[in-house]
Amino acid sequence: MNKKNRKLKPKNLIQLFLGVIPFIILTIAFSCEEDPSALGSNLLPDSDKVKIHYDTTISFNGYLNKKEDYVTVSQSHPRLGYQNDPYFGTIEARYATNFIPISLSITFENDTLFATVDSTILYIIIDSAYGDRDLSAGFKVYKLIKPMENDSLYSSNSPIEDFIDLSDPISLYSKYEGDTIIIKLNNNFGDFLIPPADSIYFYRAEDKFIEKYYGIAIIPDETNNIGELSSINLYHANSKLVLHYHRNDPDGIRVDTTEFSYLFYSFNGLSTNFTEILHNHEEGIIFDYLNNDSLETDDLMFVQGLGGMTSKLIFNNFRNYLGDSLYSILNAEMYIPVYEDENFDLLYPPERLYFTSIDTDSILYQIDDYINSNFFNGYYDEDMKRYSFDISMHLKGLLNGSHTDSILYIKQINSSLYPHRVILKPNDTKLKITYTKH
């Protein structure tokens, strides 16, 4: 957390002295075990005492919140893979995409040369991965049986099965080779890519090509191990579909052996792709929390990326504790500890969390501290095993009535891009408030 240092310019010595006193009191309070509200009582009148309260009275209720759908069209680094998480259940990232000829001037065969497919290989470059790779789990590829709409906002809930025939995969086998997924496709699909000489016009324009070749879908195999969710790079030069073929003359004599490539993006913006994310919580410990009494406070909260489960934290009795006195909130820091399960090192927590709340018009908004403050924090502290937040603005809004909803919805930054998950402990959540009371 980076804080901006500001130089104070007191008008006179008395203002300088009064300005330094609260910081002296705060410094002493953090280093002593005495009741902080009593420290410095001989320096300030009762109406101006600085109170520091490390909460043991204000309590929080934690509950699971619903999954979220989000747009997945045209992501340059989508997720692909299958993960089996003992706490969250399974998550599967499927992918559908157009493929575009690398050249629009290819001629496969003519009246004197006849093309024969040798192999068709799909190469997908992995940028990064989350989880633990299972080399025994592969991928299946399917030919799309209907076109994707270029202007449709396909989402994480858009069913890829609507575009394929699950009984007719075109893949033969798949493997990992370093940071590359290699999938061999059957020769029937290769034959499909080579048009007859009188149909070569499909290769003369991208829009014509997509009219005939709708695209492919890639679906990961299930695994009983942890598994991996890969971030694939479709703009990498080595992410491509490669058709290997040779040509014979009319007498059947091989003339040449060559290859032709297809990319997964269009220079004219005509290609489409989207990711479907499937969450199944039934096999995870989270399922028990989803099916308990809705009024029962959860002792664990679950937050997961890629549209996974989020949680909400409810302030119970902060008004009762502070009472009806006049007060000014100087600082409000919240600490939410992390629960470490047996797969914590593999399925490590997200770098940063943030809060949203609901306004009087039932509209979800990011809290003021996250939007307008440099001090919000929200980062995971590996040493303390917790997330820290400065929610001073939001708490002030609750106390002065400008905010009426005491629920904080917990989300991770860039959750549509990252699959990280974390388990939080609401019962051990602390709120430390520094305030003046009049």
Buried (B, 14 or more C-beta within 10 A) or exposed (E): EEEEEEEEEEEEEEEEEEEEBBEEBBEBBEEEEEEBBEBBEEBBEEEEBBBBBEBEEBBBBBBBBEBBEBBBBBBBBBBBBBBBBBBBBBBBBBBBBBBBBEEEEBEBBEEEBBBBBBBBBBBBBBEEBBBBBBEEBBBBBBBBEEBBEBEEEBBBBBEBEEBBEEEEBBBBEBEBEEBBBBBBBBBEBBBBBBBEBEEBEBBEBBEEBBEBBBBBBBBBBEBEBBBBBBBBBBEBEEBBBBBBBBBBEEEEEEEEEEEBBBBBBBEEEBBBBBBBBBBEBEEBBBBEBBEEEEEEBBEBBBBBBBBBBBBBBBBBEBEEBBEEEEBEBBBBBBBBBBBEBEBBEEBBBBEBBBBBBBEEEEEEBBBBBBEEBEBBBBBBEEEEBBBBBBBBBBBBBBBEEEBEBBBBBBBBBEBBBBBBBBBBBBBBBBBBBBBBBE
